């Protein structure tokens, strides 16, 4: 009764304040109600200028970020993806154990798309072939049961944005595809959740030997990266905080094993974080096996080989989750073959995200990798460009004039100088030439200059396959499309080294905002830009607040926060759904 | 930023007030934290008296209500069910369209069971055979993939409670099993939700004819009972309130058709409600086809036959939901054969829920039906019992002495008298005998007495297959088990008509608390006891508050209320999950 009274009162409140709520929503989503109107308008006005058609493949971080940031009404956008929603993937490990519900971290792409002044259409279909010659993509309806006959169709494009992501990489290990769970999609997380409960229910059946129960409760995670580590931590929390209350007799039989081929888990993080994580896992009783390669997975056992000693081991398991890096999707692989990009992990693009060897095709996110141009390839052209007076020699003054453009075009120079703690290019040259003069007329010894730059290219690293990178690339590309006409007239990029004039746009630059590694028990390690490292209890709150503020929409933000609240109060649900 | 600040403050508040929260929870669940302790105690004490083993088959309304209400520690309980949770099924239609999330209406059975002083074990398995002779049930693990070899096991019982529910009844209509959705389980509701979104996504694909789009957006519901009607209403709301915003061009192509073989929808309700519902549906544009029998369902079309005219019609469809009454589960059918109950819809029990022809087996809920004993079968014995002085005649005084016991044993007498508006048995007799005397010594004409009761048995009706009935039966049976020893010594039931003494317990009596039929657009019709009928806008709030107060646990209550809130603010999610 108390509850229903409360509810009635709350709904009354809702009704009397609904205007207020709508106003708040309008302000916070950047014009929720306004957006409807403008969307309707954009549909009804007769277009006099023929619009360019942009086709976006994929609704992950890259594609969604692109669609969200595109504001130029000179384009018609068509999004093709087998998923009609965007998923906030950093919370996927939380979905595996019900800390957060699957629906709380997804947002229909149509919802994201309609909040804009640009006409965006969406097709729930899978692209299975790209035809760059006829500017066409071939698609297939994602669910083909009730759609007879017309399952396949083609879409023409003027510009194509490939943002199809990657798939899990099994490194061709036998049995992985058939017997392991992956953790890339929402459905994967839901299946893992069901399987964990299944293992506990199975192990509760009567007449089983203790050995059999132990086997069913042996959880193996392969891969000590952030996803694997976070899943191991979530699973440990789920078992100790929730399942142990419902299955008290099974608690001592549970074992969580994390298998990592490298020497440490979280090896892309600072050493302090790695140490902290390994010690935390040891205290929690999570069995971390370092330097162990998986050689085979059968339906009953997982086999590993110690990299150092060559020892072979077998472990019977209840569930294996495979989380070790990414591989190329077949359709991307096929497209790479077509355009002559063979022997690569992903679509190779230039610094403006244009796919090499194609026209009007862009690629971003996990399916792409930026091929940064090397300084040494262009060194002669650079020197020639800097030598304004065509004297055949370079002085400091001449070099200073072009250095900004050059560092923009070749960011590895800046990274190198930062690492060596040089203040500017003069110090870099000085370090090689060895003299102390800084006068602008000082002649630069070209041979030494070349030598000073020779180490620079080694600084280039591929960007990590993370949500941050893809989201920044999507936003960057949308910004380029938004200002396409302006920048055609007033190019804003760096000087061209081999031709006259400037590049139309500044090249893409990744800005690292740090990374979190939740370790369970409300502890999180965070590596922030500028080499700051924090870990421990309070960090979890930072993590919560950063993620809550980053979620796609106010809807998902509220849902995730309320899921967290629910979990605090009621724990995680273990119904087998 | 604002959101994260709010969140941090809220969590601080949570932490400083967590003690308060726990206290509130303790009071409201009737001793949440206390229950843990007593559960642990009951596990650790050494039992000196051997306990009787009660096996409960099923975790639906009947089984769960029984387990929840059983308090007598003289029993060990073992629950066997393929579902490790209890689902609050009246909200299933809401799950189909995401008004409420599936997880919000389920509660793990282990959670329900552990709050008691009785040892309750649970096995996630399906019972496939009952052996009443050896007092054994045969079970099979519900998921058999990872459990090799020992998939099957048996469980012995002293008492067996069969509460396995029913399955959907296709009336052997060809193609229904293969092509239609049902709406009995949580998974059914989830599948329907996905299929609705699928239909919209399919219909959005390019190059389809308008006819094809219309076909994909043709939703057919078969069965005009409360479930079918509520689903039609939910679907209509989902389409008009949410999907029409995301798929504006498809809105005019959607068609919802409700097919009912009878003359009216909701025919178990008052005529006023039926009228109101039919008019509301007409205004909403839901196409109600009355008197139409479904003859066949293919993968493309559903065929109907008009009962009056015999006209045959075919309707191409996108999705069909079949919701027309219940049928017997195969395992129950098999058990009925074993115990000689053939040609019946469900397990026949006596008024104490004991399965006829068995020993120590009880059945309740949708899989059972109470075989009320007829007055006319026992009339001679009743007269003999009433004739205390063995005079061979009956007077009013003698009859009055036994009438309470008789009406308790044969509730149809009371129903009959209520309907005829007789105040007591004397008026009943008077109506037949025709004299006005009420003196206690008045002799009763036995032939007339028999005649007066002859119409009574026709009043007997089977109880409806509803959650209310099953829940009341479960609570009744648990109460009997709780007081088994007491009532062995002091029987509290009515006088036995054919033997000496009294029955041990009062027979089960169903108390109808009314029924709701949500009609969409926040309108609900309600039929309350005593022939009260309400419908219209405000009723939805009554429905919400009644259901919120009835949900299994505080957890589910809070989740459902917060789901309703979410829906008010953000609408329903249409991501294809």
Interface residues (C-beta under 8 A of the other chain):
Chain A: X1 X2 X3 X4 X5 X7 X8 X10 X11 X14 X21 X25 X36 X40 X43 X83 X84 X85 X98 X101 X102 X103 X106 X107 X108 X110 X111 X114 X122 X123 X124 X125 X141 X142 X143 X146 X147 X148 X150 X153 X155 X186 X187 X190 X197 X198 X199 X201 X202 X204 X205 X206 X207 X208 X212 X216 X245 X246 X247 X300 X318 X541 X544 X545 X546 X548 X549 X555 X557 X558 X559 X561 X562 X565 X566 X568 X569 X570 X573 X574 X575 X576 X577
Chain B: X1 X3 X4 X5 X7 X8 X10 X11 X14 X21 X25 X28 X36 X83 X84 X85 X98 X101 X102 X103 X106 X107 X108 X110 X111 X114 X122 X123 X124 X125 X141 X142 X143 X146 X147 X148 X150 X153 X155 X186 X187 X190 X197 X198 X199 X201 X202 X204 X205 X206 X207 X208 X212 X216 X245 X246 X247 X248 X299 X300 X318 X541 X544 X545 X546 X548 X549 X554 X555 X557 X558 X559 X561 X562 X565 X566 X568 X569 X570 X573 X574 X575 X576 X577
